[in-house]
C-alpha cells in the first residue's frame, strides 16, 4: 500500500507472530512476514503482505527479508523480532545442539535482521522501531520451571534492547521488548499452568496489542513491557 509504513514480523506463521501480522494489516501497514514455512501459514493474499520463507538464524534469510521489504514496499520502518524457541529442562540436561539452536534462533536471528533494518532506517533518516520478544522468566525465575539456557538468550534480548535504545536515540530509532508469560499457543500446548498472581493465561492478541503499542509509541524506548498476568511482580 503506497504511503503506508512497512513492518517486518519474524516467526509469523502461527501463534503470536500470526496475531501480530493480522494486527498490523488491520491498521493499514505493509507487512513482510517471515518464518520457516510462511507458505503454509494460510494467510490471505493481500497487496500489502509479502511472505518470505527461511531460517531466521541464517544471515541469507535476513538478506532476503530486508530485500523483500525494500523491493516490494520501498522501506523498512519497523521490525518485530518475534521468532524464538523455548523448552524447559534442568540445566545439566541441555545439549550442545540445543544450545546452538537457542543461540541461532533467539540471538543470531535478532542480530542479522536488526542490523539490516537499522541500516535501512538510518538511510531513510526518519527513525523507526525494533520490538523484540523476551520472556517474564528471564528476570523472574520460577521454582519448578528450569529454563536457564533459553532464558540466557532472552536476558540477552533485554540487555541489547537497552544498549541499542541508548545507541540510536538521537536517530529516533526506538528499541523495546515485550516480556511474555505463559501464552496460549502451540508452544505451550498440553503444558498450560496458571503461573501468575492473576491465575490466567495470556492470548496471542494480548501480545500483539502490546507490540502495536510499542511500535507506535513515539516517546517509548528502552522499555521491557511485561505482559504476563503479573508473573514478574514477585512471589505469589
C-alpha positions in Angstrom: 0.0 0.0 0.0 1.6 3.3 -1.1 2.4 5.7 1.7 1.9 3.1 4.4 4.7 2.3 6.9 6.4 -1.1 6.5 6.9 -3.6 9.3 8.8 -6.9 9.3 7.5 -9.7 11.5 9.6 -12.8 12.2 8.2 -16.1 13.4 5.0 -15.0 11.7 3.4 -18.3 10.6 1.4 -19.1 13.7 0.5 -18.1 17.3 1.8 -14.8 18.5 3.5 -14.0 15.2 0.3 -14.6 13.1 -1.6 -12.4 15.6 0.9 -9.6 15.2 0.7 -9.8 11.4 -3.1 -9.5 11.5 -2.9 -6.6 13.9 -0.6 -4.6 11.6 -2.6 -5.5 8.5 -5.7 -4.3 10.2 -4.1 -1.0 10.9 -3.1 -0.4 7.3 0.6 -1.3 7.5 2.6 -3.0 4.8 3.8 -6.3 6.3 6.7 -8.6 5.4 6.0 -11.9 7.3 8.8 -14.5 7.6 9.1 -18.0 9.1 10.4 -21.3 8.0 7.1 -22.2 6.3 5.2 -19.0 5.6 3.6 -20.5 2.5 1.7 -23.0 4.8 0.5 -20.3 7.2 -2.8 -19.8 5.5 -2.6 -16.0 5.5 -4.9 -14.5 2.9 -3.3 -12.9 -0.1 -3.1 -9.1 0.2 -1.5 -6.2 -1.7 0.2 -5.1 1.5 1.5 -8.5 2.6 4.7 -10.2 1.5 5.7 -13.7 2.6 9.3 -14.9 2.9 10.3 -18.5 3.9 13.6 -19.1 5.7 15.5 -19.9 8.8 15.9 -16.6 10.7 19.2 -17.8 12.2 20.7 -17.8 8.6 22.1 -14.4 7.5 20.9 -15.2 4.0 17.3 -15.2 5.3 17.8 -11.8 6.8 19.1 -10.5 3.4 16.0 -12.0 1.6 13.6 -10.5 4.1 15.1 -7.0 4.0 15.3 -7.1 0.2 11.6 -8.1 0.0 10.6 -5.1 2.2 12.6 -2.6 0.1 11.7 -4.1 -3.3 8.0 -4.6 -2.6 7.2 -1.6 -0.3 10.2 0.7 -0.5 11.1 1.0 3.1 11.7 -0.7 6.5 10.1 1.4 9.2 9.6 -1.2 12.0 10.9 -4.6 12.9 9.3 -7.1 15.2 11.7 -9.8 16.3 9.1 -12.4 17.3 10.8 -15.6 16.2 12.1 -17.7 19.1 12.4 -21.2 20.5 11.9 -22.4 24.1 11.8 -25.5 26.1 12.3 -26.2 29.8 14.6 -28.8 31.4 17.3 -29.0 34.1 20.4 -27.0 33.3 22.7 -30.1 33.2 20.5 -31.8 30.6 20.7 -29.2 27.8 22.8 -30.5 25.0 25.3 -28.6 22.8 22.9 -29.0 19.9 20.1 -27.3 21.9 22.4 -24.5 23.0 23.4 -23.8 19.4 19.7 -23.8 18.3 18.8 -21.3 21.0 21.7 -19.0 20.0 20.9 -19.3 16.3 17.2 -18.5 16.5 17.0 -16.3 19.6 20.2 -14.3 19.3 21.6 -14.6 15.8 18.1 -14.2 14.3 17.9 -10.9 16.2 21.3 -9.6 15.2 21.3 -10.4 11.5 18.0 -8.9 10.6 18.1 -6.0 13.1 21.5 -4.9 11.6 19.9 -4.7 8.2 16.8 -3.0 9.4 18.7 -0.3 11.4 21.0 0.4 8.4 17.9 1.0 6.2 16.2 3.2 8.9 19.4 5.3 9.1 19.5 5.7 5.4 15.8 6.7 5.4 16.5 9.3 8.1 13.1 9.3 9.7 13.6 7.0 12.7 11.7 3.7 13.2 11.4 1.0 15.8 12.5 -2.5 16.7 10.3 -4.5 19.1 11.6 -7.9 20.3 10.1 -10.8 22.2 11.5 -11.5 25.6 10.1 -13.6 28.5 9.0 -13.0 32.0 11.2 -15.9 33.2 14.3 -14.0 32.1 14.2 -11.8 35.1 11.8 -13.7 37.3 12.8 -17.4 37.5 10.1 -19.6 39.0 10.8 -22.7 41.0 9.8 -25.8 39.1 10.3 -24.2 35.7 14.0 -24.8 34.9 14.7 -22.7 31.8 18.2 -21.3 32.4 19.6 -21.8 28.9 16.8 -20.3 26.8 16.5 -17.5 29.4 20.2 -16.8 28.9 19.2 -15.8 25.4 16.1 -13.9 26.4 18.1 -12.0 29.0 20.4 -11.1 26.2 17.5 -9.6 24.3 16.7 -7.5 27.3 20.3 -6.3 27.5 20.7 -5.4 23.9 17.4 -3.7 23.8 18.6 -1.2 26.4 22.0 -0.8 24.8 20.6 -0.1 21.3 17.9 2.2 22.7 20.8 4.3 24.0 23.0 4.0 20.9 20.3 5.1 18.4 18.2 7.5 20.5 19.4 10.6 18.6 18.5 8.9 15.3 14.9 8.4 16.7 15.2 4.6 16.2 13.5 3.1 19.2 14.1 -0.4 20.8 11.7 -2.1 23.1 10.7 -5.6 24.1 7.7 -7.5 25.3 8.3 -9.9 28.2 5.6 -12.5 27.8 4.4 -15.0 30.4 2.5 -18.2 29.5 0.7 -17.6 26.2 -2.0 -19.9 25.0 -0.2 -21.1 21.8 1.1 -24.4 20.4 4.4 -23.7 22.1 2.7 -24.4 25.5 0.1 -26.9 24.2 -0.6 -29.5 26.9 1.6 -27.7 29.4 -0.6 -24.7 30.5 -0.5 -23.8 34.1 -1.6 -20.7 35.9 1.9 -19.3 36.7 0.8 -15.8 37.7 -1.0 -13.9 40.5 -3.9 -13.4 38.2 -4.2 -17.2 37.6 -5.0 -16.6 33.9 -3.4 -17.1 30.5 -2.3 -14.5 28.0 -3.7 -14.8 24.5 -1.7 -14.1 21.3 -3.8 -11.0 20.7 -2.7 -9.5 24.1 0.9 -9.8 23.0 0.1 -8.3 19.6 -1.6 -5.4 21.2 1.5 -4.7 23.3 3.7 -4.9 20.2 1.5 -2.5 18.3 1.6 -0.1 21.2 5.4 -0.1 21.4 5.7 0.3 17.7 3.5 3.4 17.6 4.6 4.9 21.0 6.9 7.5 19.6 8.4 8.5 23.0 8.9 5.0 24.4 12.3 3.4 24.1 14.4 1.1 26.2 11.3 -0.5 27.7 10.8 -4.1 28.6 7.0 -4.3 28.8 5.7 -7.3 30.9 2.5 -8.9 29.5 2.5 -11.8 31.9 -0.6 -11.6 34.2 1.7 -10.2 36.9 4.2 -13.1 37.0 7.2 -10.7 37.3 6.0 -8.9 40.4 7.4 -11.4 42.9 6.3 -14.5 44.8 2.5 -15.1 45.0 
